[in-house]
Structure formats: C-alpha cells, structure tokens
Amino acid sequence: MNTFELTIAAYDSILYRGNATMLIVSTPEGEIGIEAHHEPFLAILKEDSELRFSTADGSTQTARIRRGLLSFRENRCILTVEAADSAYVPGGRRNN
C-alpha cells in the first residue's frame, strides 16, 4: 500500500502524526486530493473548511479547521492549522 507521512500541527501541539493513503483539503481555488508520491506542493487552506484523510489501516478521519497551510515534499505532508475542533483525534484528545 502506498502511504505518505502526514503531520497535522497546531501552534501548540501535534494533532496527528502517522501514515496516510489519501488527504483531501479545500483551498480558495477548490478541493485537492493528495496521495503518496505527489509532486511537491504548497497551498493555503480555505478558511472554515474541512479536511479528510484515510489512514494506513483504512479508517477515514475528518476535522474542521479555521485556516491553515499545506506543504507536500519528499512523500511528507505537513499541515499547519488553527483547528476548529479535534474530533478526529482518537478520544478527542491531541497527540503530543
């Protein structure tokens, strides 16, 4: 299975870090899907939007964000976000 390293970070903690098979985010220009080995990419995330990602075990997680940035390079994706909620984090807690 093709995966990439996904890190979702808020200013004060890591919300998620692990392998993912797919990430879908909204930008001001529209929705973007990211899979393993995507070309290098930078994007501003649409304010008050939702992101979705599939983990290596097949589960799908979602989160509402207020705003954020995405960077994808060398099969690593980093999202720096201001989270509107942390419901997608197991148990509703942040992973530090």
Secondary structure as GFF3:
##gff-version 3
##sequence-region A 1 96
A	DSSP	beta_strand	4	9	.	.	.	ID=ss1
A	DSSP	beta_strand	14	27	.	.	.	ID=ss2
A	DSSP	beta_strand	30	35	.	.	.	ID=ss3
A	DSSP	beta_strand	41	45	.	.	.	ID=ss4
A	DSSP	beta_strand	49	55	.	.	.	ID=ss5
A	DSSP	beta_strand	60	73	.	.	.	ID=ss6
A	DSSP	beta_strand	76	83	.	.	.	ID=ss7
A	DSSP	three_ten_helix	90	92	.	.	.	ID=ss8
###
